[in-house]
Amino acid sequence: MAARPHPRAEVRALIPRAASAQITRRALLSGFAVSATALTLAACARETRIAASAPVDGKLESQLNVYSWGDYDDPRNIAAFQRKNGVTVQIDSYGSNEEMISKLGATRGTSGYDIIVPTGVYVPLLAKNKLVQKLDLSKLKNFANLLPAYRDQSWDPGNVYTVCKDFGTTGYAYDTDVIDREMTSWQDFLDVAETTASHNTALLEDPWEVSCIWFAANGIDPNTTKKADLDACEKYMVNTLAPHVKAFNSSAAQSGIPQQTFSLIQAFNGDVRQAYLATDKPPKNWKFVFPTPTANLWMDCWAITTGAQHPDSAYAFIDSMLEPEVAYRELDYIGYSTGLKGQEELARKRDYDFPELVFLTEEVEKRLTPSLVTDATERLTSIMNRMMAKAGS
């Protein structure tokens, strides 16, 4: 079944549903690239002691305060949790990890938020600055429902601070009416962008994702910090690829596929599914590629803040989101996999549209590379800025 709007629970969001229908969660994330140094300074804005969290005693508090992305949970799940547990859930929204980190850093444990939803690569920074607390996984009985592939990530070994909320990857979609060759790799993407799809190619507004195309095509770790790698990437991407690029737009798939605006689009897998759903009929002339040899594995996570005043309700809420039926409603609502066992089987049984775009094969999973915030982050941003200035020339 296709994702569809549901009656809203009594929650407050700073980004309205009307806006989020046009700007997806991944599009909101893209375009916010800053240095690790700047983030650290934001997180350490005040040299004061972090407020202590309330003790965990197993008794649910009557309030829970969540700080997350706009319209990022099925309101039915929020309402059901409130009814079942007698807990009032308050949800505020942010538009980037940087915004969230800055607020937590400035308040130093007195923000009032109990749960946050960071993207995985930012977890080490949050942990280093003591903005999230270590989890007691024994209080999350449904943690066992998570597939092994979505536990124990490189940025949080052992799930010390987080558990998976949902995940996705990056690839590209192409119009087979324009591009008649079979495409499987990032090298194919580059070849076609320079030829058949010249001036009709869209890239994401994300420096890591854009640079990953060249690094992956050349067998280089996308998280490289080597100067020689970065120099070579910049030379090719700015001087060779950029003149063929029509747009840098992280929402290009949603409009570009139904309206045939582009013929080659770098995109997040779930966003391509949304684009397919927006067409009057299945777009037979479009194909999505999980490109070789690698691409990003991004993951958004549940975490409990340092200074949380409602920790028992926080554990209960996260645990409820790891229940199979609850997780399936999330999958249906946001269009990205929650990483739980049995979700693909449920989706196929319930005629979930385009499951092949959401559920990754084992072969694809094994070759993905989680993006990292590194010393090269500023350089990657500079490369993309230069590409944008040169695009379409």
N, C-alpha and C positions, 0 to 999 in steps of 0.2 A: 504494500500500500504506500502511496506517496505521502511525504511529510505534509502536514496541514496544520493550520492554526487551531488551538484549543481554547476553551474558556480559561481566563487567567485566574490565578490564585491571588490572594491578597498580598502582593509583593510590590515593592517600589523599585523601579529601574530608572536610571538617569538617561538611558538611551531607549527611546520608545520603539515599540514593535514596528511602526511604519518605517522608521529609519533602518532597523536591522533587517527588514525584508529586502532592502536594496544593498546594504553593506553587510557582508557576512562576517562571522567571527574571524576567519583567516584574513579577510581584507582589512579588518581593523588592526590586526596584528602587524601586517606588512607596512613597511615605510617608517617604522620606529626603530632606527638603528643608532645606537650611541655607544660610546666606549665603556669598557668595564670600569675604567677609572672614574668616569662621570657618574656611573651608577653607584659605585662605592661611596662617593662623596654625598650623593643624594641619600643613601641609606644611613649615612653617619652624620646627618644634618645637625643632630644635637648630641652633645657629649653628656648625656644623662643616663642614669640607670634605667634599664628596661623594666617596666612594671611586671610583677609576677602574675602568672595565670592563677585562676581559681583552682582549688584542689579537685581532683577527680574522685568522686565517691559513689558513682553509679546512679545517682538520682538526677533525672533530667531537669534542667532548669526550664523555666517557662518561656525563655527568649533565646533566639539564635540569630546572630548577625553575620551575614555572608557578603563578601566583597568579591564580585566576579565580573565576567564579561556580559554585555547587554543581551538580554533575552537568550540565555545560554542553558536554560533548563526548562523542561516541560512543566508548565504551571500545574498540570494534573498531579505530578509527583510532589510538588511543593505542598499543594492543598491536602493530599493524602497523608503526608508526613505530619502536617499540623493537626489534622483530625485525629489521627491515631495516637499521637503523643502529647497533645495539649500544649504544643510549643508554637509560639508565634515566630515565624521566619521573616526577617527583614533582609532584603537584598538590595545592595547598592552596586552600581556598575562603573567600570573604568574602560578606557579605550586602548590601553597599552600596558605591558608589563612595567614599563618605566613609570607610568603614572601611579600604578599600584605601589611600587617599591618606594617611590618618593613620599607617598602619604604615610606608609608604614614607618619609613625611616624618620620622618619628621615628628611622628607622635611617639615613637619609641615604646610601643607596648600599651599605649593608651588610646588607640584608634577606636576601640569599641568593637572591632571585628573579631570574629571567632574563626571563620573559615575564609581562605583565599583560594584562587584558582590560577596559580602561576603556570607558565609554559616551562617545561622541564629544564631547558638550558639555563634558566634564571635561578634554579633552586640552590646551586652552590653559593651564589651571592647572598641569597636570603639566609641561608644557614650560617655563612661566615659572619654576617652582621646580626645574628641571633634574632631574626625577625620571624622565624618559624620554629616550632618546638618539635622535639623528637616524638614520633608516634609510638604508642603502645599497640602493636598489631594484634595482641590478644583481645583487644576491645573491638576488633573488626573481624567478626567471624566470617563475613562474606568475602574477605580478602582472598580466601581460597578459591573463589569463583573466577579470579583473574587468570587468564592464560599466562604461562611462563614467559612468553615473548614480551609481555608488557609489564613485567616486574623487573626489579634489579637493574635499572638503567645505569648507564655510565655516569650520569650526573647525580644519581642518588643510589649508590650501591646498597643493596639490602633493604630498600624502601624505608630508610631511617626517618625521612621527613615527609614523604608523599606517597600517594597511591594514584594510579591512573584514573582519569576522568574520561578522556577519549583521546583518539590519536588519528593521524592521517599522514599522507605523504604527498609528494610533488611529482608531477609528470607533465605530459602535454597532450593536447587534443589537436587533431588535424582534419581538414576537410578533404575527403577522398575524391570529391568532384574536381578539386584543384590539384591535389597532390596524389598522383597515381602510383607511387612507389610504396612498398611496405616499409614501415618505420619501426625501429625497436630500440634505438640507442640515442644518447645525447649527441653523438657525432652525426647521426642522421638528422637530428634537429638543426644543428649548425649548418650542415650542407644545404638543407632545404631553405633555411632562413636566408641564406646568401643567394639563392637561385629562385626556385619556383614561388616561394612565399616572401620574396623580397618586398619590402614596404607594405607587407600584409601580416606581419608577425607581432604578437603581443608578449611582453615579458612581465613578470611580477614586480611589484614595487618593494623588493626585499633584496638587499645587497648580498646576503649569503646565498639565497636561492639563485640569483642571477649568476654569480661567480661559480656556483656549483656546476653549472652547465659546462663551462670550459674545463674546470678541474676534473670532473668525472670523465669527460670525453678524452682527456689526456692521461687517465690513470693516476691522477694525483688526489691525495686525501683532501676532500672539500674543506676540512678544518686546518689545512696547512697554514703555517705562519712563516714559511721560508720566503725570504725576500725575492729570490730568483723565481719562485713559483708565482708570487704576486705580481712581479714585474712582467712576466710573460703573459699572465692572464690579462693584465691591464692593456698591454700592447694589442693583443688580439681583439678583446671585447670592445675597446674604444675605437680603434682604427679600422677593424675589419667588420665586426658584427653590427655595431651601433648604427651605421648608416642605413642598414636594411630594416631596422626596427621601426614599426609604426607607432607603438605606444607602450608605456610602462603603466600597467593598470591591473591591480590585483583582483578586480571584479570583471575583467574582460570576458571570462568564460560565460558568466551569467547572461550578459547581453550579446556578446560576440557570436555565440553559437546559435541562439534563436534568430538573430538578425543577420547572420552571415557577414559580420563586420570584419572578421579576420579569417585567415585560412590556417594559421598556426598559432596556438596559444599555450604558453606555459601556465599551468594551473594546478590547484590543489584538487585531489581526487573527488572529495565531496562536493566541491563547487561545480565540477563538471556534471555530477549527478543532478544537482539543482538546475543546471542549464538544460539538461535533457528533459527534466520534468516541466520546464517552462515552455517547451515546444508543444505544438498541437498534436504531434505524433512522434514516435521515436525517431530521432535523427539518424537515418540510415547512412547518411553521407559523412558522419563524424566517427572517428575512432579515438580512444584514449589509450595512451601508452604509459606503462610503468617502465621507464627507460633503464637500460643497462649503461654502465655497470653498477651505478648506485644513485641514490637520491635521498632527500631528507626524510627522517622519521621524526615528526614532531609529536609531542604529547603534552596535553594540558592535564593538570594534576589537582587533586584535593590536598590541602595542607591546613594545619591548625596553627594559628598565630601564637607567638609568644605574647603573653598578657591576656589571652582569651579568658573571658569571664564566664563562659558557658561551655566548658569543655565536654561535659557529659552529653549535652545535646549535640555538640559538634561531632562526637564519635558516632552517636546514634544516626545522625543525618548522613554522614559519609557511608556508614554501613548499609543504610537503607538504599543508597544509590548503587550499591554493589549487588543488590538482589536482581535476579534474572529478569523478571517482568518489569521492574522499575527501569533497569538498564535498557531494555528493549524500547520502552516508551521514549527514553532519551535518544536512542538511535534513530527512532522514527521522527523525532522532533527536530534534532540538529543535523542529521544526515551524516554523522561520523561514527565510526565504531567505538564502542566502550571497552573493548578488549576482554569481555567476559566469555567464558566457555558457553557454547550452545547458542550464541546469538545468531550466527550465520544460519544454523538449522531452523531457528524460529523465523528468521526473515524469509527464507525460501518457502517455508510452510505457509506463511501468511502473505505470500505474493508481494513481497517488498520489491519495489521497482529498482532495477539496475543494481542488484547486490554485488555484481562483479566489480563495480566501481568503489565499493566500500570495504569489502572483505578481501584482504590481501592473501595471496597464495603463500605457502611456506617458502617457496623459492624467492619471491619478491621480498618477504620479511627479512630473510637472511642477508640480503645484500644492501639493505638500507643503512644509512649513516646519520645518526642524530646530529643536528647542527649544534655548535658550541659557541659561546661568547669567548673570544680569544683576543690576544694582542693584535690580531689582524683585523678586528672588527672595524676600526676607523678607516683602515686602508680600503676595505671592501666597500664601505660607504662612499669613499672618494672615487673609487672606480665606477660605481653605479652613477654617481652624480656627473661624472665626465661622459659616461655613455648617454645619459639623458640629454645632455647639452649637444651631443653630436648626432642623436637619433634622427633618422629621416633625411640626413643631409645628402 
